[in-house]
Amino acid sequence: MSPIGRTAARWLLAVTVLAGVALVEDVTLADGPMPSTSIRLQLTEHALDTPKGLAMTYTRIRNAARSVCGHADRVLPQEQADWDDCVAETIRHTVAQIGSSKLTDFYLMKSHAPRSD
């Protein structure tokens, strides 16, 4: 298998996000459960210590969420909206599971989501 194929296979594994975090549980969205597929993201111990590390970690989480949520038919507005909701909820859930205040602050800045302390 080529290096690209091995990388793609790793991304498609149904495993948990690794960052010293417990197993990710299924989350229920308003109209149904989140996809049960998950992707392994390995974070280094200091990945969240610098602005660049935070940005890279957030980008990896966002890209993994897009992969987990699959593809949306962009011609159909409801399907696109459902996909957008899936990606947003997957990012929110992953950031919450990691439990880093720095990553949470970065996520809130990028998503313009209100803080819910």
C-alpha positions in Angstrom: 0.0 0.0 0.0 1.4 3.4 -0.9 2.1 6.0 1.8 -0.9 8.0 0.7 -3.1 4.9 1.0 -1.8 4.1 4.4 -2.4 7.7 5.5 -6.0 7.6 4.1 -6.6 4.2 5.8 -5.5 5.6 9.2 -7.8 8.6 8.8 -10.7 6.3 8.1 -10.2 4.1 11.2 -13.1 4.2 13.7 -11.1 5.1 16.8 -11.0 7.9 19.3 -9.3 11.2 19.4 -6.1 10.8 21.4 -4.9 13.6 23.5 -5.0 12.1 26.9 -8.8 12.0 26.6 -11.2 9.2 27.4 -13.3 7.5 24.6 -15.5 9.8 22.7 -19.2 9.0 23.2 -21.9 9.4 20.5 -23.5 12.8 20.6 -27.1 13.4 19.6 -27.9 16.3 17.4 -31.4 17.8 17.2 -32.4 15.5 14.3 -30.4 12.4 15.1 -27.2 10.9 16.3 -23.8 12.1 15.1 -21.9 9.7 12.8 -20.3 6.9 14.8 -17.2 7.1 12.7 -14.3 8.9 14.3 -10.7 9.7 13.4 -7.5 9.4 15.4 -5.7 12.7 15.9 -2.4 12.3 17.8 -1.4 15.5 19.5 2.0 16.1 20.9 2.4 17.1 24.5 3.1 20.7 23.5 0.7 21.0 20.6 -1.5 23.5 22.4 1.3 25.7 23.9 1.8 28.1 21.0 -0.5 30.1 18.7 0.8 28.1 15.7 0.2 24.8 17.5 -3.3 25.9 18.4 -4.1 26.9 14.8 -2.6 23.6 13.5 -4.6 21.5 16.0 -7.8 23.3 15.2 -7.2 22.8 11.5 -6.6 19.1 12.0 -9.8 18.8 14.1 -11.8 20.8 11.4 -10.4 18.6 8.6 -11.2 15.4 10.5 -14.7 16.6 11.2 -15.2 17.2 7.5 -14.1 13.7 6.8 -16.2 12.1 9.5 -19.3 14.0 8.3 -18.8 12.8 4.7 -19.8 14.7 1.6 -22.9 16.9 1.1 -24.7 17.5 -2.1 -24.0 21.3 -2.3 -26.9 21.7 -4.7 -29.4 20.7 -2.0 -29.6 23.5 0.6 -30.9 21.2 3.4 -28.2 18.6 2.8 -25.5 21.4 2.9 -27.0 22.8 6.1 -27.1 19.3 7.7 -23.4 18.8 6.7 -22.4 22.2 8.1 -24.2 21.4 11.4 -22.5 18.0 11.6 -19.1 19.6 11.1 -19.7 22.3 13.6 -21.0 19.9 16.2 -18.2 17.5 15.7 -15.6 20.3 16.1 -17.4 21.5 19.3 -17.6 18.0 20.8 -13.9 17.3 20.0 -12.7 20.6 21.5 -14.8 19.9 24.6 -13.4 16.4 24.9 -9.8 17.7 24.7 -10.6 20.0 27.6 -7.9 22.7 26.9 -8.9 26.2 27.8 -6.5 27.6 25.2 -8.0 25.4 22.4 -11.6 26.3 23.6 -10.8 30.0 23.4 -9.3 29.5 19.9 -12.4 27.6 18.9 -14.7 30.2 20.2 -12.8 32.9 18.3 -12.9 31.0 15.1 -16.5 29.9 15.3 -17.9 33.1 16.8 -19.8 30.8 19.2 -20.9 32.2 22.5 -19.1 31.0 25.6 -21.3 28.7 27.7 -19.6 28.5 31.1 
